[in-house]
Amino acid sequence: DNYSDFYGGGICLIFNNYAKVVSSLFYNNTGVLAGGGIYVGDSYVDVINCTFTENHSSTLTGIQYRRGSGMCLFGTNSNTVTHRVTNSIFVGNTPFGNNQIARIANYGTYSYNMFEGVTHGTNVLTFNPALP
């Protein structure tokens, strides 16, 4: 239940920092520009066994908005930025679409995760919670 006018309603990690987030729930957070649950910019993050649900990014229009309502991962250099998201669940984050995780940099690994409506990484389970 956190709110940011800019990035990362739950966590905002920028400028060569590192965080390891384990067994955490990100619920009902808002990052107006990007990263409702977590925003990571030019930093390292390990997300393990976490759940992201009912987080929000902006309803503003334009390509620069509506990024990663669950999580937004941004990086400019593959030598300094890596992300690892493992065994985590992304469901009910809005605006819905290819927006559970926005990977503005494709550096990192994504494995054994569950996504609503999209796929990222390996050994991924996708689902539609509206189906019986």
Salt bridges, closest charged atoms under 4 A:
ASP46 OD2 - ARG84 NH2 3.16
